[in-house]
C-alpha cells in the first residue's frame, strides 16, 4: 500500500523548466558559453544548478573554479526568482492534486532546486503546508540520478513512523529523476511535461 508521495519540483509542481533553461543560458552566455534549448532538455534537465554549470564548463573545455560557480549559481537564482515573481505557473492539475493527495498520503518534495526557490513557489501557491519534508539542493552532496535525495526524504519521513521504500511513490518528469527513484528502490510515476512517454521506460 502506498503511504508517501515524493514529488520532484520543477516540471512536476511548478511549470518553470523554461525559466531554468533561459536563466542558465543567460548566465552561460555572459561567460562566453553557448547552450541551446535542445542541449538543455537533452543533457541538463534534472541536474541541479551546480552540476549544470560544471557540465557546461566541462563541455566548453574550461576548468570551473568553485568560487566562480558559486557566484554564477547566485546570479542564476536571482534571475529565476525575478521571473517566477512575474509569471508563476503551476503544472496543470497540481494545485488541485496536492491538497487531495495530502488527505491520503504523506508528502515530500525532493528537488535539485535551491530551498529559497522552492519556498518562494510553494508559499506563493499556498501549498507549503501540505509537505512534511523538503529536500533541496543544499541538503545533499549528490544530485539526481544519485538516489541520495530520495533516500534522505524517506529517512526524514520515517522519523515519525516506519516507511518502507516500496511504500513510497516518486513523481518525476526527468530521466535523471527516474534513475534516482529506481536507484532508491521506489516506484516512479513520470509526467510527460519534459519528455515524451516513450522516453520514460522503467517508470
N, C-alpha and C positions, 0 to 999 in steps of 0.2 A: 504494500500500500504506500502510495506517495505521501510523504509528510512535509517536504520542503521544496520550494521552487527557488532556484538560484538564477537570477537574471543577470545577463550581461547588460550593459547600459547603452552605449552608443549603437544606434541601429536596432535596438530592441525596445527600449523605453523612450528614448528621445531620438527624433529623426534629424540627426546632426552630422552624419558621416560627411556630407558635402562641406559643412563648416570646417571639420577637421582636415579634410582634403585641401581646401583652399587656404586655410591658415598655415598649414605645413608647407604648401607650395610657395606661399608668400615669404615665409621665413627663409626657406632654402634659396629662393630667387635672390634675396638680398645677400646671400653668401656665394652667389655665382653658381648655384647648382640647380639645374632644371629637373623638375619632376612632373610628368604628365598625369592627367587624371587616370588614364588607363594603367599606368605604372602603380599609382597609389592603390587602386582597387585590386590589382593583381598581386601585389607584393607587400603592401604595408597595412592593409586592413586587419585589425585585430591586435596590432602592435601598440605598445604604449608610446608616449612621445619620445622618451629616451631611446628606445630601440629603433624607432622610425628615423630619428636624426642620425644615430650611429650608423644605421644601414645605408642611409643616403650618402653620408660622407665616405663610407667604405666603397660604395659603388662608384663614387667620383674619384676614387684613389687618393683620398685625403685622410690623414690621421686626425680623428677628433680629439680635442682636449676636454677633459671633464668639466672644467670651469666654463669653457665656451659653450658646451652642450647645456649646462645648467642655465646660462643666460638665454639661450635660444628657447628652451622649454618655457621660461618665464614670459618671453615675448609672444610665443605662440598661445600660451594660456590666456594672456590679457586680450589678444585679438579674438580668440574664441569666445571669451566671456562677453565682449562687446557685441559680437554677432548674436549670441543667444539672448541677450537682453533685448535686442531689437526685434528678433524674429524666432522666438521659441516655438517649436512644433514637436509634439509627441508623435510617436509611431501610431498610426490609426488603430484605435481599439485599446491602447494601453491605459488610458485614463479610466476606462470602464472596467477593464480586466483586473487591474491591480487590487482595487478595493474588494471585488468579488472573490478573487483568489485568496486574499488575506482572511476571509471568513472560514476557509477550509485548510489552508496551508501556512506554514511558517515561511517568511520571505526574506531573501537576502539579495544584495547587489554585489557582483564580482566584476570589477572593471579595471582596465588599464588607464582610465581617465584619472585625473587628479581629484582629490577629495573635494576641493573647493568648487570644482566644476560640477561634480555630482550633486553636492549640497545646493548649489545655485539652481539647478534644474528641478530637483525634487521639491525644493521649497517653493519655487515659482508655480510648479504644477500642483502643489498641495498633496503630494504623495509620500513625503518623508516619513510620516508616522506609521506607514504600513510595513516598513522594513526593519527587522530586528537587527540586522548586521549589514554593514557596508565594508567591503574590502576594496580599497583603492590602490592606485599605482604606488603610493608611498608605503603601503603596508606589506609589500612583498619584494623579494630580491630578483625574481624572475618573472617575466611577463608571459602571457599565453604564446605558444602552445604548452608551456610548462603548467602542470596542474596545481602549482603552489597556491594560487588564489582561491580555487575551489576547495582545496583541502583546508585552507585556513578558515574559510567561511563555515564549512561543516564543523570544524573543531570549535568555533565560537558558538555556533548554534547548539552544539552538543553539551555545552556547559549548563544549559537549562535542563535538558533531558537527552537520553540516548537517541542518536540519529544515525543509523547505518547508511553507508554510501548508496546502497541500492534503493533507498527510500528518498533519495534526492533526484530531482529532475532539473537539468540546466536548460535555460532558454537562451539561444545564441543566434548570431547572424553571420559570424566569420568562421573561416576554416581553421585558423589557429584556436579560436574559441571551442570549436567542435573537438579538436585534438586535445585541448586541455581537459574538457569534460570527460572524454573517453579515458584519458590517462589517469584521471581521478577516480575511475570506476563508477561513473554516474551516467545515467541515461541523458540523452540530449535531444531537445526539440529545436529545429532550425527554422528561423523565419527567412523568407526569401527577399528581405529588404536590400541585401547586398550581393547575393549570389543566386543564380537560378537553381531550381530544385535539384536538377541532375548533378550539380556540383556537391551536394550535401549528402553523398552516400556515407553511411555509417551513423547517421542521425536516427 
